[in-house]
């Protein structure tokens, strides 16, 4: 039997020190390790179909849905159905932008320009016909202006020498009663088309962020309330940063086999401050003895870089997760009040629950929550965080799409 190396007189002191250390460790890691269940509220469902209050599905299964929620009002973009539905948290249809080429005549009141002479509109409700091509992303500001990322006709696309890509993206704007305003391009209203648009976000300070990408660059555009261009941040994929702990400062550094992958970008703006959170996942490529044949890829960790949205200067970084073959890679789904929201467990078909972690700007986990999914959930179609920290989602089930949110406050 192994004997203790502590002298008898030192044992009480050592025991007290060990208990103190354990207490400190528990206090520091308790909130991050304890996983709490949070209440889910099932709000409403949309059955499948082409009617005004239904969601159309693609025959090939490649669905295009996006959603944004402000003050309890949902705007759902149904790309396949080429329409935008504005709904209350009870599922009442309040407004509709629809494409007559794929949607039947709605029963909801039409916008003023299409209403029969002498007819009166229901309070605040309207349906406006719009010719969409391939709507994919949506944002809504506090004035209820709707921003929709769409594609332009093939004849309108242009080749951008700076990004080395064909550009055909446009952000269309719809104001009062669905009246369309001049669409946004790279320079502002009526500007050059964007490369592929990945996201559109209306900031709390009434500005707009548009994330676009080509094969060589990821671009973050920042626009004022009137659509005036404030800044453009260009991030070259070949020169993304690599932490020193992984062996370099640049993913393209000669002799290195660390690959940086952009997993997510979130823009935030408060007052005049515009900041971009860049989440990078890193992978190490194994090579044969000759260094010419790849033997596999291993995940080695994730970092968040806080960048100045105008200059791209680094303002801080957060180490999120260690690597390893069994490591669970966190997914950044939103930022609210300086807190980063990460999803663990993925959004796999058939999953029964997801794990949400709230992390502060120092990288310390503040809390973890288990988010149970409704029975019959087949797919998480969209999952987001509101400006006030409300987590909400569109979930695909066998017979309908469900809108839900989780309350952890």
C-alpha positions as semicolon CSV with decimal commas, in nm:
position;residue;x (nm);y (nm);z (nm)
1;X;0,000;0,000;0,000
2;X;0,135;0,343;-0,094
3;X;0,215;0,560;0,210
4;X;0,154;0,933;0,216
5;X;0,463;1,149;0,179
6;X;0,298;1,416;0,401
7;X;0,417;1,439;0,758
8;X;0,145;1,398;1,019
9;X;0,163;1,763;1,125
10;X;0,127;1,888;0,767
11;X;-0,180;1,682;0,683
12;X;-0,446;1,919;0,824
13;X;-0,287;2,216;0,644
14;X;-0,265;2,025;0,318
15;X;-0,624;1,907;0,353
16;X;-0,744;2,261;0,412
17;X;-0,548;2,383;0,108
18;X;-0,693;2,107;-0,108
19;X;-1,046;2,191;0,003
20;X;-0,986;2,560;-0,070
21;X;-0,852;2,478;-0,418
22;X;-1,152;2,257;-0,490
23;X;-1,388;2,532;-0,381
24;X;-1,215;2,783;-0,609
25;X;-1,229;2,544;-0,905
26;X;-1,595;2,470;-0,847
27;X;-1,677;2,839;-0,818
28;X;-1,492;2,923;-1,139
29;X;-1,621;2,643;-1,356
30;X;-1,960;2,570;-1,200
31;X;-2,174;2,795;-1,421
32;X;-2,001;2,674;-1,735
33;X;-2,023;2,303;-1,654
34;X;-2,375;2,282;-1,518
35;X;-2,623;2,228;-1,802
36;X;-2,972;2,358;-1,729
37;X;-3,295;2,280;-1,907
38;X;-3,481;2,585;-2,038
39;X;-3,844;2,634;-2,123
40;X;-3,943;2,608;-2,488
41;X;-4,255;2,781;-2,616
42;X;-4,415;2,638;-2,929
43;X;-4,558;2,946;-3,101
44;X;-4,725;2,850;-3,428
45;X;-4,705;2,616;-3,726
46;X;-4,716;2,665;-4,101
47;X;-4,849;2,374;-4,303
48;X;-4,689;2,291;-4,637
49;X;-4,846;2,434;-4,951
50;X;-4,869;2,743;-5,171
51;X;-5,149;2,935;-4,995
52;X;-5,068;3,271;-4,836
53;X;-5,023;3,124;-4,485
54;X;-4,840;2,810;-4,595
55;X;-4,475;2,727;-4,670
56;X;-4,373;2,584;-5,007
57;X;-4,107;2,313;-5,022
58;X;-3,864;2,234;-5,303
59;X;-3,915;1,901;-5,472
60;X;-3,544;1,823;-5,443
61;X;-3,531;1,895;-5,070
62;X;-3,296;2,195;-5,094
63;X;-3,501;2,437;-4,885
64;X;-3,432;2,811;-4,855
65;X;-3,577;2,956;-4,535
66;X;-3,470;3,253;-4,329
67;X;-3,635;3,424;-4,035
68;X;-3,597;3,738;-3,826
69;X;-3,787;3,825;-3,509
70;X;-3,818;4,176;-3,359
71;X;-4,042;4,259;-3,063
72;X;-4,233;3,934;-3,103
73;X;-4,309;3,987;-3,474
74;X;-4,175;3,726;-3,716
75;X;-4,075;3,780;-4,078
76;X;-4,028;3,446;-4,255
77;X;-3,867;3,424;-4,596
78;X;-3,977;3,120;-4,795
79;X;-3,730;3,104;-5,083
80;X;-3,899;2,820;-5,269
81;X;-4,237;2,993;-5,243
82;X;-4,073;3,327;-5,334
83;X;-4,253;3,518;-5,059
84;X;-4,209;3,693;-4,724
85;X;-4,467;3,645;-4,448
86;X;-4,504;3,880;-4,152
87;X;-4,669;3,701;-3,859
88;X;-4,751;3,765;-3,497
89;X;-4,618;3,528;-3,231
90;X;-4,960;3,358;-3,248
91;X;-4,921;3,292;-3,620
92;X;-5,161;3,560;-3,744
93;X;-5,063;3,670;-4,095
94;X;-5,012;4,047;-4,086
95;X;-4,848;4,118;-4,422
96;X;-4,728;3,939;-4,731
97;X;-4,482;4,000;-5,013
98;X;-4,563;3,740;-5,278
99;X;-4,467;3,653;-5,633
100;X;-4,782;3,608;-5,847
101;X;-4,588;3,373;-6,075
102;X;-4,581;3,102;-5,804
103;X;-4,841;3,210;-5,546
104;X;-5,219;3,220;-5,586
105;X;-5,418;3,539;-5,529
106;X;-5,403;3,604;-5,151
107;X;-5,712;3,676;-4,942
108;X;-5,516;3,923;-4,730
109;X;-5,581;4,289;-4,816
110;X;-5,374;4,408;-5,112
111;X;-5,146;4,709;-5,097
112;X;-5,302;5,046;-5,185
113;X;-5,187;5,037;-5,549
114;X;-5,361;4,704;-5,613
115;X;-5,678;4,754;-5,405
116;X;-6,010;4,806;-5,583
117;X;-6,138;5,162;-5,578
118;X;-6,334;5,240;-5,261
119;X;-6,217;4,928;-5,074
120;X;-6,076;4,971;-4,722
121;X;-5,768;4,793;-4,587
122;X;-5,762;4,602;-4,261
123;X;-5,564;4,782;-3,993
124;X;-5,193;4,744;-4,074
125;X;-5,238;4,443;-4,302
126;X;-5,136;4,424;-4,666
127;X;-5,034;4,195;-4,950
128;X;-4,798;4,332;-5,213
129;X;-4,705;4,150;-5,536
130;X;-4,330;4,130;-5,604
131;X;-4,132;3,958;-5,877
132;X;-3,861;3,760;-5,694
133;X;-3,592;3,553;-5,864
134;X;-3,414;3,362;-5,582
135;X;-3,470;3,530;-5,241
136;X;-3,241;3,384;-4,976
137;X;-3,184;3,616;-4,674
138;X;-3,394;3,866;-4,481
139;X;-3,354;4,149;-4,229
140;X;-3,600;4,397;-4,076
141;X;-3,518;4,729;-3,908
142;X;-3,707;4,912;-3,632
143;X;-3,911;5,106;-3,891
144;X;-4,029;4,770;-4,035
145;X;-3,837;4,820;-4,359
146;X;-3,781;4,472;-4,504
147;X;-3,446;4,385;-4,665
148;X;-3,437;4,079;-4,892
149;X;-3,125;3,935;-5,055
150;X;-3,218;3,832;-5,409
151;X;-3,045;3,749;-5,737
152;X;-3,057;3,971;-6,042
153;X;-3,133;3,853;-6,394
154;X;-2,837;3,688;-6,573
155;X;-2,814;3,985;-6,809
156;X;-2,745;4,217;-6,512
157;X;-2,456;4,027;-6,357
158;X;-2,103;4,170;-6,378
159;X;-1,749;4,042;-6,327
160;X;-1,567;4,202;-6,032
161;X;-1,192;4,226;-6,095
162;X;-1,112;4,288;-5,725
163;X;-1,284;3,975;-5,596
164;X;-1,237;3,770;-5,912
165;X;-1,601;3,662;-5,921
166;X;-1,926;3,709;-6,105
167;X;-2,168;3,927;-5,909
168;X;-2,546;3,911;-5,931
169;X;-2,661;3,972;-5,572
170;X;-2,893;4,256;-5,473
171;X;-3,053;4,361;-5,144
172;X;-3,406;4,476;-5,214
173;X;-3,585;4,713;-4,976
174;X;-3,957;4,728;-4,901
175;X;-4,109;5,010;-4,699
176;X;-4,462;5,115;-4,604
177;X;-4,732;4,878;-4,735
178;X;-4,464;4,685;-4,923
179;X;-4,364;4,974;-5,151
180;X;-4,026;4,888;-5,305
181;X;-3,733;5,128;-5,267
182;X;-3,414;5,137;-5,476
183;X;-3,218;4,813;-5,420
184;X;-2,875;4,821;-5,256
185;X;-2,558;4,733;-5,445
186;X;-2,194;4,747;-5,339
187;X;-2,178;5,126;-5,349
188;X;-2,531;5,192;-5,217
189;X;-2,873;5,235;-5,384
190;X;-2,855;5,118;-5,747
191;X;-2,491;5,010;-5,708
192;X;-2,290;4,722;-5,856
193;X;-2,429;4,375;-5,772
194;X;-2,276;4,187;-5,478
195;X;-2,091;3,857;-5,490
196;X;-2,286;3,575;-5,322
197;X;-2,477;3,722;-5,026
198;X;-2,444;3,515;-4,707
199;X;-2,639;3,730;-4,461
200;X;-2,815;4,063;-4,410
201;X;-2,848;4,214;-4,061
202;X;-3,022;4,530;-3,939
203;X;-2,818;4,672;-3,651
204;X;-2,957;4,825;-3,332
205;X;-2,820;5,167;-3,432
206;X;-3,027;5,164;-3,754
207;X;-2,737;5,070;-3,983
208;X;-2,721;4,763;-4,207
209;X;-2,457;4,492;-4,242
210;X;-2,430;4,275;-4,555
211;X;-2,196;3,975;-4,562
212;X;-2,086;3,865;-4,909
213;X;-1,827;3,618;-5,036
214;X;-1,629;3,507;-5,339
215;X;-1,376;3,226;-5,374
216;X;-1,093;3,457;-5,263
217;X;-1,255;3,709;-5,026
218;X;-1,520;3,752;-4,763
219;X;-1,657;4,107;-4,759
220;X;-1,846;4,289;-4,482
221;X;-2,039;4,594;-4,605
222;X;-2,174;4,855;-4,364
223;X;-2,452;5,090;-4,478
224;X;-2,625;5,385;-4,315
225;X;-3,001;5,414;-4,264
226;X;-3,045;5,584;-4,603
227;X;-2,843;5,312;-4,779
228;X;-2,522;5,516;-4,797
229;X;-2,206;5,306;-4,787
230;X;-2,008;5,356;-4,464
231;X;-1,730;5,098;-4,501
232;X;-1,619;4,773;-4,666
233;X;-1,398;4,517;-4,489
234;X;-1,222;4,267;-4,717
235;X;-1,091;3,947;-4,562
236;X;-0,865;3,740;-4,787
237;X;-0,918;3,369;-4,736
238;X;-0,552;3,288;-4,803
239;X;-0,420;3,515;-4,526
240;X;-0,650;3,436;-4,234
241;X;-0,470;3,448;-3,896
242;X;-0,344;3,136;-3,722
243;X;-0,266;3,144;-3,345
244;X;0,097;3,106;-3,244
245;X;0,001;2,804;-3,035
246;X;-0,084;2,625;-3,358
247;X;0,246;2,716;-3,518
248;X;0,201;3,035;-3,716
249;X;0,039;3,370;-3,776
250;X;-0,082;3,304;-4,130
251;X;-0,259;3,003;-4,275
252;X;-0,055;3,048;-4,594
253;X;0,283;3,047;-4,415
254;X;0,525;2,823;-4,609
255;X;0,577;2,479;-4,460
256;X;0,265;2,491;-4,243
257;X;-0,026;2,256;-4,281
258;X;-0,278;2,438;-4,064
259;X;-0,598;2,521;-4,249
260;X;-0,825;2,803;-4,130
261;X;-1,195;2,774;-4,210
262;X;-1,441;3,061;-4,169
263;X;-1,728;2,908;-3,975
264;X;-1,921;3,226;-3,901
265;X;-1,914;3,606;-3,905
266;X;-2,135;3,830;-3,691
267;X;-2,144;4,210;-3,710
268;X;-2,243;4,432;-3,416
269;X;-2,281;4,808;-3,398
270;X;-2,331;5,043;-3,105
271;X;-2,324;5,415;-3,166
272;X;-2,042;5,483;-3,412
273;X;-1,861;5,159;-3,323
274;X;-1,888;4,883;-3,585
275;X;-1,731;4,550;-3,493
276;X;-1,701;4,214;-3,667
277;X;-1,669;3,881;-3,484
278;X;-1,484;3,632;-3,703
279;X;-1,506;3,266;-3,595
280;X;-1,236;3,043;-3,738
281;X;-1,204;2,666;-3,706
282;X;-0,855;2,521;-3,750
283;X;-0,756;2,186;-3,895
284;X;-0,415;2,018;-3,911
285;X;-0,337;1,821;-4,225
286;X;-0,127;1,511;-4,176
287;X;0,138;1,444;-4,441
288;X;0,335;1,140;-4,546
289;X;0,710;1,122;-4,487
290;X;0,773;1,282;-4,824
291;X;0,536;1,566;-4,745
292;X;0,345;1,524;-5,070
293;X;0,052;1,300;-4,975
294;X;-0,215;1,399;-4,725
295;X;-0,288;1,137;-4,459
296;X;-0,593;1,307;-4,308
297;X;-0,735;1,619;-4,146
298;X;-0,770;1,673;-3,770
299;X;-0,969;1,947;-3,596
300;X;-0,735;2,139;-3,362
301;X;-0,947;2,420;-3,220
302;X;-1,166;2,727;-3,271
303;X;-1,105;3,098;-3,207
304;X;-1,311;3,417;-3,220
305;X;-1,137;3,730;-3,351
306;X;-1,290;4,068;-3,271
307;X;-1,210;4,304;-3,557
308;X;-1,269;4,672;-3,615
309;X;-1,537;4,671;-3,884
310;X;-1,371;4,949;-4,085
311;X;-0,996;4,885;-4,061
312;X;-0,995;4,514;-3,980
313;X;-0,757;4,576;-3,687
314;X;-0,775;4,305;-3,423
315;X;-0,940;4,420;-3,099
316;X;-0,917;4,088;-2,916
317;X;-0,942;3,713;-2,953
318;X;-1,106;3,427;-2,767
319;X;-0,989;3,064;-2,760
320;X;-1,309;2,860;-2,768
321;X;-1,245;2,490;-2,788
322;X;-0,947;2,257;-2,782
323;X;-0,902;2,021;-3,072
324;X;-0,911;1,646;-3,089
325;X;-1,086;1,375;-3,281
326;X;-1,389;1,370;-3,049
327;X;-1,411;1,747;-2,994
328;X;-1,752;1,908;-3,037
329;X;-1,711;2,212;-3,263
330;X;-1,914;2,514;-3,140
331;X;-2,123;2,712;-3,387
332;X;-2,161;3,087;-3,340
333;X;-2,532;3,174;-3,380
334;X;-2,545;3,528;-3,242
335;X;-2,418;3,807;-3,017
336;X;-2,625;4,010;-2,773
337;X;-2,507;4,252;-2,505
338;X;-2,144;4,143;-2,535
339;X;-2,239;3,776;-2,489
340;X;-2,157;3,520;-2,757
341;X;-2,412;3,244;-2,821
342;X;-2,268;2,909;-2,927
343;X;-2,453;2,600;-3,034
344;X;-2,311;2,258;-2,955
345;X;-2,436;1,929;-3,086
346;X;-2,499;2,056;-3,438
347;X;-2,831;2,066;-3,617
348;X;-2,841;1,707;-3,734
349;X;-3,161;1,552;-3,860
350;X;-3,329;1,353;-3,585
351;X;-3,157;1,531;-3,293
352;X;-3,371;1,551;-2,978
353;X;-3,195;1,845;-2,816
354;X;-2,928;2,109;-2,869
355;X;-2,682;2,258;-2,621
356;X;-2,649;2,636;-2,596
357;X;-2,350;2,803;-2,432
358;X;-2,326;3,172;-2,341
359;X;-1,968;3,304;-2,338
360;X;-1,842;3,648;-2,244
361;X;-1,577;3,855;-2,424
362;X;-1,297;3,700;-2,217
363;X;-1,390;3,350;-2,332
364;X;-1,544;3,245;-2,000
365;X;-1,857;3,034;-2,028
366;X;-2,137;3,202;-1,833
367;X;-2,402;2,933;-1,865
368;X;-2,503;2,623;-2,057
369;X;-2,856;2,522;-2,147
370;X;-3,016;2,216;-2,298
371;X;-3,273;2,313;-2,559
372;X;-3,524;2,034;-2,613
373;X;-3,674;2,006;-2,961
374;X;-4,042;1,920;-3,020
375;X;-4,127;1,560;-3,099
376;X;-4,115;1,491;-3,470
377;X;-3,851;1,755;-3,549
378;X;-3,663;1,652;-3,860
379;X;-3,453;1,960;-3,928
380;X;-3,348;2,293;-3,777
381;X;-3,417;2,524;-4,073
382;X;-3,306;2,846;-3,904
383;X;-3,190;2,930;-3,552
384;X;-3,106;3,284;-3,441
385;X;-3,063;3,522;-3,147
386;X;-3,256;3,848;-3,124
387;X;-3,096;4,178;-3,021
388;X;-3,241;4,120;-2,672
389;X;-3,096;3,770;-2,642
390;X;-3,405;3,567;-2,731
391;X;-3,319;3,238;-2,905
392;X;-3,575;3,139;-3,168
393;X;-3,599;2,891;-3,453
394;X;-3,787;2,747;-3,748
395;X;-3,809;2,369;-3,723
396;X;-3,908;2,131;-3,999
397;X;-4,145;1,849;-3,906
398;X;-4,326;1,590;-4,113
399;X;-4,642;1,792;-4,170
400;X;-4,549;2,153;-4,089
401;X;-4,284;2,410;-4,008
402;X;-4,287;2,514;-3,642
403;X;-4,181;2,848;-3,493
404;X;-4,048;2,820;-3,137
405;X;-3,841;3,014;-2,888
406;X;-3,658;2,933;-2,566
407;X;-3,667;3,149;-2,254
408;X;-3,369;3,126;-2,018
409;X;-3,408;3,466;-1,844
